[in-house]
Amino acid sequence: MSTVKLTIDNRQVEAPRGATILEAARSAGIKIPTLCAWPEIHHTPGACRVCMTEVEGQRSLIAACVFPVSEGMAVRTNTEKVRQARKMVVELLLANHPQECNFCVRNGSCELQKVAEFVGLKEVRFPNSEFPKEDLIDRSSPSIVRDSRKCIDCHRCVTVCEQIQTVSVLTPAHRGSDVKVTPAFDLPLIQSNCVACGQCILACPVGALYEKDDVDLVWKALQDPTKHVIVQEAPAIRAALGEEFGMPPGSLITGKMIAALRRLGFDKVFDTNFTADLTIIEEGNELLKRVKEGGTLPMITSCSPGWIKFCEHFYPDLLPHLSTCKSPQQMFGALAKTYYAETAGIDPKNIVSVSIMPCTAKKFEAQRPEMNSSGYRDVDYVLTTRELGRMIKEAGIDFETIADEDYDAPMGEYTGAGTIFGATGGVMEAALRTVYAVVTGENLPSLDITPVRGLEGVKEASVKVGPLGDVNIAVAHGLGNARKLMDRIREGKANYAFIEVMCCPGGCIAGGGEPIPTNNHIRVLRSSALYADDGNVQKKRQSHENESVKKLYDKFLKEPLGHKSHQLLHTKYTKRGTEMPHGKDE
């Protein structure tokens, strides 16, 4: 790649040809503030104008995030003219922004706050606008709240939704001072094709997008003496929750998390990994049945609710390819109010089932009308990692010093296969470990199936499975990558038996409910923590080795894909279509 030489603040800098001034400055350790440029997206809209710089020969100030470098260019990032321009831009943004910092969900992680500090802003001289309290807040979605009052028109959410997830729900509308980001036709989010993945929340630099908060409802349940409140936590939580308390990304805090949940008042602390192992048993047997009986192939995993909704909207003709297995969250919910209720001798109407998830789409999934196979709503409340962090802080728990504790029985045991569900490729790896053992009666030569690991968008591999021969597999994460595989299936060019799709880039460890910031460096660290839990902490690394799952089948389910399993652990899907507003098709 050819490079160019330029000067930035009188320092010689070499940068790739075509790089922006912002990229060149960052590579040289020179900080330029910005609100619209984000390393996760490839196209920067240049909308915020905070990154103004002086370029020799240019009549006006230049936005560093969109202006390409050239040979001999001379850039100044710290002149009086630049400083005053940046300060004015930020001051105008704040003049048109609700002054709710003390109780805003992004207080402490708000980029607008940080940029205001960076530019040295001391006051806002313009009268702050009066904002209607509710008129500009869209609470229609069970997963995501959209507060247009706080939108700074950076368009990062638009770019993520369009470029990375290829859903294109959010778009700039109107012109001039009336411009705003909104779903098409100004519809509420619930009436759009939003898949509730929450990647827009991770992209938003302020509090214009955030998760629907159910903390107060969970507090109310915990304080009700007539209710037996149980909790499950997804594998990704243990690799990310520590960040909410200042711990390094990738800190594995399983024992502290369990102890904190007990301090909050939960009657039993179980683990979604238990039903992750169960999912592998059901899904693995479903795959083998399809292969042997000529069922619809490739079979595609169904653990990610954002992915499921995406498929329902954009690929309804390919729904037969999806596994009929519920996600581990929903399997747990169904068993909590049947198997656990029966085992513990508790009336299921008095059980409140709470899940802690990295995913905002799990809130949508829990309220799907078909998720009541227990005779009750299977999962009552879903909290994100961020919501749990707020609860622990509110309770005054010193998270970093709390002593480790263990899960409760009977739904707390898990294997290493269950814990890697949280990383892209983890479901595929876990499934192959068990499918190979079921077919051959032996373990894989190596339980580490590294070709399906990592952050490459689409990964392919072939595994020889005894008499089945070579089994071709594929893994995709991020809906833009999933779309590539689905188009190949439509065209008849997908020679795979099994495909894993995770809605969010990196998998669940980067779900829309995870700590902010989330970037590729942090994705790698969180994933590494889960692989460490699989390889170093867990003695058993294959789902079929989970003794508690074996007992579940012996005493309750009887057999994989059996009548009771089908009733409680499997589901159906809804053909929504891209033009069918959500809320009118269920």
N, C-alpha and C positions, 0 to 999 in steps of 0.2 A: 504494500500500500504506500503510495507516495505521500510525502509530508510537505508542510510549508513552515517557514520560520516567520515569527512575528514577535512583537514586544507587547507585554501587558504590564502596565505600571513600571516601565523601563527595565523589565526583566525579559531576557531572551527565552522564548517558548517555542517548542516544536510540536506541531499537532497534525493529525491526519488531514489530508485535503478533504474538504466537505464538512469537517467538524464545525460546530458552532463556537462562538466566542465563549459561551458558558462552559462548554465541554473542555475547551482549551484551558480556560482559567482553572477549572477544577483539577485538571491533570497536573497543573503547576502549583496546587495548594493555595490558590487565590479564591476567596469566597465571594460570590455574588449572590445577593438574596433573590429569591424567586418564589412565586406561589403557584404558577401554572406548569412549570417544568417539573417533571417527575421521572426518575430513572426507570420506572416500571413501564413507561409508555414510549413508543418510538416516535410519535408525532407530537410536537409541542405546539399548542395553538398560539403562543405569544400573546395571550389575552390579558394578563395581569399588569404588565408594563412595570413591574417592580425592578426588573433586572437591567435598568438603563445604564448605558456606558457611553463614554465619548470615544469616537473613532476618528482619527486624524483624516481630514478630507471630507467628512460627512457634515452636512449643515445642521442636522438635528441629532438628538440623542438616539442611540440604537439599542433595541431590545436584544440582549446578549443571547437569549435562548433560541433565536431564530436566524440570527445573522451569521453567515459562514465566514470562516477565517480565510485570509488570502496572503500570499507572499508579501512580506514587508509591512504588513498592517501594524499600526501603532494604536493600542487600546489603553484607555485610562479608566479605571473603575472607582477611583476614590477622589475625584475633584469636587470642589464646592458645588459646581453646577449639578453633578451627578447626585451628590448627597441630598441636596435640596429637592431635586426632582423625585427621588425615591421617597423622601419623607412626605412630599405632597401627595403622591399616589396612595401611600398607606393611610395618610390622614383622611383622604376622601373615601377610601374603603371603609374606614372605621366610622366616618360620619353617616354612612348608609348601612350601618350594621347594628343590630340590637346590643345594647350594653348589658349583657347577661352573663358576663364571663365567670362570675363567682359560682353560678349554678349551672353553667353550660356543661354538657356531657364531655366536651373536649377540653375543658379547663385543665391546663397543664400539659396537654399534648396538641394544642392548637398552633398551627403554623403561622396564622395571622398574628397571634400574640408574640411569637418568636421573631417574626420579621419586624414588627413594630419596635421590639427591643433592639434588633440589629441596626435599624436605621436611626435609632436614637430619638424616637418620637416621644415627646413629653406631654403634649396636649392635643386635643382635637378642637380647633377653633370654630368649626361650623356647627350650627344647631343640629342635633341628632334628630333624624326623622321619627315620626310617630308610627309604630308598627302595630297593625291589628294582632291581637294575641293568637287567634286561631285561624283567621281567614287564609293565611298563607302557609299553614301547616297541614300536610297530608298524612293522616294517620290511618288511611284505609287498609294498608297492607298489614298482615299479621307479623311481618318480619322487619320492615324498614319504615322509618319515619322520614319524611322529606320536608325540611323546614326552609322554604324559599326565602324567608326573611334574612337568613344568614348566608345565602349563596353569594359568592363573590365573583361569579361568572369566570372562573378559571378554566372550566370545561374539562377538567381531569376526569370527572365521572363520565362525561360524554365519550371521551376517548377510550377509556377502559371498557365501557359497555359496548362500544362499537368495534374497536380494534382487537381487543383481547378476548372478550366473551362473545362477540358477534351477535348480540341480542338487539342492540340499537334501540333501546327503549327511551333513553334520555336524549334530548336534542335541544339546541338553542332555538328559541322562538322570538319573533318580533325584532325590532331594530332600535338602534340608538340607546337612549336611556331606558327604554321599555324592554330591552332584551332580557330574557330569562331562560333558565334551563328547565325543561318540563317534558313529561311524556307527550306523545302525539295528541293533538287536539286539546291539550290541557286536561286530559283525563286523569282521574285519580290513579295512583299506582296500581291499585287492585284491578283496574279495568284494562291494564296494559298487558304486554307479554313478558313482563318482568319475571325472572326465574328466582328472585329473592336471594341471589348468591351473596350479596353484600360486598362485592368487590368495589362498588362505587363508594361504600363507606370507607374502605381502606384508602381509596384514592382522594377522597375529600380532605382538603387541608383544614377545614373548619368544622362547625357543628351543623352543617346544612343537611347531612345525611347521617343517621345513626340507627341502631337497633331498637325495635319496639321493646321497651323496658318492662319486664314482668317481676322485678324484684319485690315490689310491694305486695303482689299477690302471693309470692312464696313466703314472705315474712308472715303474712296473715295466716297461711296454712300452718306454718311452724308454731304459731302461737295459739292454735286451736287445739285444746286438749282432747277433742273427740276424733282427731285425725292422726293417722299413722303415716308419717311423711318419709318416703324413701328417695334416694338419689342415685343416679348413675352418671358417670363421667366418661366422655369419649377419650380415646387414647391420646389425641392431640393436646388435650388440656394439660396433662402432666409435663409436657415439654414446652409449655408457653406461659402458664399461669404465673410463674415466678417473675416474669418481666413486669407484671403489674405492681410488683413490690421492689423494683430496682435490681433484681437479680439478672445475671447475664443471660442472653438468649440461649436456649438449648439446655438450661438447667432442668434436670429431672427431679421433680418435687412430689412424686407420688405419695409418699408417706405424710408429708406436711399437708398436702391437699386433703387427704382422708381425715387427718386430725382436725383441720380447720372446719371441715363440713360437720363433724360431730359437735364441735364447739358452737356451730350455728344452730344446732338443735335437731338435725336430721336423726330419725329413729334408726335407720339402717343406711349404711354407706356401701353400695354395691358398685359394679363396674360394667360399663358398656363392653369392655373387652370380653366379658363372659359371653355375651350374645354375638360378638364378632366371631368368636370361635364357633358358636352355634351356626352363624350365617355360613361359614365355610363348609360345615357338614352338609347343610341343606343345599347350598349353591353348588358345591362339588358334586353331589349326587344328582342334582338337576342337570349339570353339564354332561355327566356320564350317561344319563338317560337319553339326552338329546343326541349324543354321539352314536349310541348303540341303536336307538329306535328311529333315527332319521328325523329328529326334531329340527326346529328352526335354528340354523347356525349362520354366522357366529352368535353365540350367546354373549350378552353384554351385562356387566354388573349393574346392580340397582341400589347401591348403598348411598349414593349421593342424591339428595332430593332436588337440588338445583338442576342437576343433570337430567333427572327424570322429567321435571317440568319443561326443560328445554326440549327434550325429545317429544313430549306431548304436544308442544306448540309447533315445532318446526319439522319434526319427522314422525308424525302420527302413523304413517304407513309402515314404519319400522318398529313399532311397539312390540310386535311378537318376538323380536330379537332380545328384548330385555328379560333378565331373570325375573321370575315371579316372586323371588324372596323379598320380604320387607327389609328395610335397613336394620342394622343392629339396634338403633334407638327404639324402633317400633316393635321389634321382636321382644326386647326387654319390657316395654310397656305392656304388651299383651300377656307376657308371662308373669309380670308383677301382680296382676289382678286375677290370675288363675292359679298357676303353679305355686307362686310364693304365698298368695293368700291362703291356699289350701294347706300348704306346708306349715305356715305360721298360725293357722287357725284364726285368721282375721277376715272380717266381712269386707269384700273388695270395695264396697261403697264408701268405706272409711279410709281407704288407702289413697294417698295423694302421691302420684308418681312424677318426680322432677328429674329432668336431664340437664346436664351441663355440656354444652356443645360449642365447637369452634365455629359454628355455621348458623347464619341467620335463616337460611332456608329450612332448617330443622323446625323452626317455629311454624312455618307454613305446613310442613309435613305433618306435624302433630295434630293440626286441626283439620286435616283432610277427612271428609265424612266417612271414608271406608276404614279409617284407623280406629275401630271400636270393636274388634273381634272378641275382646274379653267380655263384652256386654256393657262396657263403660268406655269413656274416652281413655285410650291406652296410656298416653302420656299427657299429663295435665298441664305442665308448665315446662318451657324450655328457656334456660338462661345461657347466654354466651359466656365465654371466658372473661370478657370485660365486666359483665354483670356480676359474676361470682367475685371478681376482684373487688368490686365496689361493696358487695355485701360483707366480705371479710374485713375490709377497712372500717365499714360502718359499725361492725361488732367490736372493734378495738382489739382484734387478734394480732399479735406480733408474729407475722407469718414466718419470718426468717429464723426465729428461734424456737418455734413450736416443735415438739418432739414428734418423730414419725410414728404413725399407727398403721394397722393393717385393715384390709377389707373385711366385711362381714360375710358369713355364709348364708345361703347356699349360692348366691349369684355374684361372688367376688373373685372366684378363681379364674385365672386366664393364662394363656400360653404366650410365648413370644410372637406367634403368628397373629394373635389378636391385637397386640400392641402396634405392629407395623401397619395396621389399617390406616393410621393417620398420615402416612406419607404416600405420595404417588407411587404406584407400583406395588404397594404393600398388600392389597387385596389379592392381586394376581399371584404374588409370591406365596402368600399364605394358602391360596387355593391349590396351587401346583404342588406344594408340599404334601397336602392331604390326598389329592387326586392320584398322585404318583403312588403313595402308600396303599391306597385302596385297590388300585389296579394291579400293582406288582407284588404287594405284600412286603415290600422293602422300603427303606427310606431313600430319598434322593441321595446320590453320591455327595452332593453338597447342598445344604439347606439354604445357602446364600445364593439367590438367583440374581446376580448383579446386573445382567442386561436390562432388567425392568426398573432399576433404580436410577435416581438422578433427575435433573430438571430439563432434559431434552423433551421437546413438545410431544413427539410421538416416538415410542420405543417399540421395537419388534424383536421377537425371539422365537426359537423353535426348541421344544423340549421333547426328547424321545421318552414316551411313556409306555414301556412294555409292549403288549400286543396292540395297543392303539397306534403305535408307530410315532412319527413326528407330529407333535401337536403345535400348530402355529398360533402365536398369541400376539396381542398388541396392547399397548398402554397409552392413554392420552390424558393429559391434564390441562385444564382451561378449555372453555367451550369452543374457542376458535380451532383448537386442535381436534376436539371431538367432531366438529363439523367436517373436517377433512376425512376422517374415517367413515362417518355416516354417508358422505357423498360417494365414497368408494363402494360401500355396501349397496347403495342404490344402483350404482353402475355395474354391479356384479363383479367387481374387481378386488374384493376383500377375501383373501384365502386364509381366513383365520377360523379357529374353533372357539376362541374365547377372547373377549376384549374387556379391559378395565377402563372405565372413564371416571375421572374425578372432575367435578365442576370447576374447582378453584385451582389456579396455577400453583403447583407444588403439592396439591392435595389438601387434606383437612388441616394440616399444620399451618395453612395460610388461608383458612376460611374467613368469611366476612365478619365473624365475631371474635377474631383473635386480637391480641394486643397490637397497638399502633405505636411505631411503624412496623410494617411487614415488608421485607424486601428479599431478594434472592439470597443474600448473605445469611439473613435470619432464617429463611426457609431451610437452608442447608444445615444450620446448627440445630434447629428443632427436629429435623428428620434424623440427624445423627444421634440425637438423644433417644429416639424411639428404636433405632437399630441397636444402640447400646443396650437398651432394656431387653431387646430380643436376644442378643448374643451373649450378654454378660450377666444379666440379672436373672433371667428366667431359665430354670432348669429344663422345662419342656418348651419346645419350639414349634410343635405341630398341633393344630386345633383338635384333632382326634385323640390327643393324649390328655385332654382336659377331663379330669375325673368327675368334676361336678356336672359337666355336660353329659358324660356317660350316665350318671345317675338320673339326670333329667329325662333321658330317653328310656331308661329302665323303668322308672316309676311313673312317668307321666306321658311323654310323647310316643313311646313305644318304638318308633322307627322313623328314619329320615323319609320325607315325602309321604308320610302316612296321613291318615284322615285328620288326626288332631293337629299335626304339623301344618297340613294344608289350611286348616281352619284358622290357626293362630299366627302362623309365620309367613304366609304367602298373601299376595294381594293382586289387584288389577290396576289398570291405568286408564287415563281419560284422554280421548282424542280432542284436544283443544283447538288446534289450528291457529295459524298466525293472524287471522283476522277475527277470531272469536274473543271478545273481551273477557278477561278472567272475572269470575263472579257470576257469569251467566251460563256457564257450561258445566257446572258441577252438580 
